């Protein structure tokens, strides 16, 4: 008897080439270090409560497989275990966040270094011809004394020497002269699907060669990022699928390891900071929630009677618990507390930044206890952003919400 251990296996996530075409081959780069809820495999049952000759069940007909969902939980990972030498590649974490928000844009690794003269924390000088307008809307990881700092580019001036890039919020210190800048893979809130309008396949390979489930035509319907102080930033996401298959001869996973680094805990020594309205603030907790409403588009020729899942709405909300220092904070709905930026400016390849450029209070702030200290809980949404320069700008410019892997 070949039994399958529930904690032995491997999970893969990969973008499909088209709807109705599940991925069938996977590489180590498609594997993800996560916890997974075992799917309750959905298939509709059609039955008629007909007149019959006794108390027995009548005919049952199997319908469509639409509606299977799973949840993946993981610490966020860096996109590279080594110092990047180009724009960030898309790893599974970024792929999932991209599908939750709508799209992503990887740019900003300049061919040269920063200029030999730096005097500002908001206007950064790049060696002539190595700045670029398409960096607008994306984040940069820059070397500063004692570590790194992250800035979000809102405008550029490429007419003179050096090229200059202006940040939304000030860096933690003046950049170190003549050092390498690192670009970002920025996932950003938008309408529609990712540019290729493609769904996801998730494959679970159990411990036995013949134990495997392949879930296809999937979309991310919700994602939660938790990033409190002294915590590792984590991602918990739910995916819903139009189809699934029981896969045999999948091959046992064997011993394996994950090559991408888990992100470090959010502490100042690891380059973490939370900025609200241009100033660093203390916070007891920080959480982002992304929700996507999906419509199933019917199709007679679709594998399960559906052509695709299409986003009809996306919302991003934030919850921040801030200890009160002096006067009680009682912000009312509609107030803009100032732009919010959470950074984890660690090593290149393993850094993170979250940006809400124009937040809005959506509920009256509540006052409560946080470890014996009075604290205010902010409930926030993402309002319209329009202050990024647009000429030649990157695709993420003026997006209401962004997450950058650097």
BELVENQUI-V223980 format. One record per run of one state. SS is the DSSP state (H for helix, E for strand, L for the rest). FROM is the first residue (numbers start at 1). LEN is the number of residues. If there is no record, write none. Layout:
ss,from,len
SS,FROM,LEN
SS,FROM,LEN
This chain:
ss,from,len
L,1,8
E,9,7
L,16,2
E,18,1
L,19,2
E,21,1
L,22,6
H,28,3
E,31,1
L,32,3
E,35,2
L,37,8
E,45,3
L,48,12
E,60,3
L,63,5
E,68,8
L,76,1
E,77,1
L,78,14
H,92,10
E,102,6
L,108,6
E,114,1
L,115,8
E,123,4
L,127,6
H,133,3
L,136,3
E,139,6
L,145,2
E,147,11
L,158,5
E,163,5
L,168,7
E,175,1
L,176,6
E,182,1
L,183,1
E,184,6
L,190,10
E,200,7
L,207,5
E,212,15
L,227,5
E,232,1
L,233,1
E,234,13
L,247,15
E,262,1
L,263,2
E,265,1
L,266,2
H,268,3
L,271,1
E,272,5
L,277,2
E,279,2
L,281,4
E,285,14
L,299,7
E,306,18
L,324,16
E,340,5
L,345,7
E,352,5
L,357,2
E,359,3
L,362,4
E,366,5
L,371,2
E,373,10
L,383,19
E,402,4
L,406,1
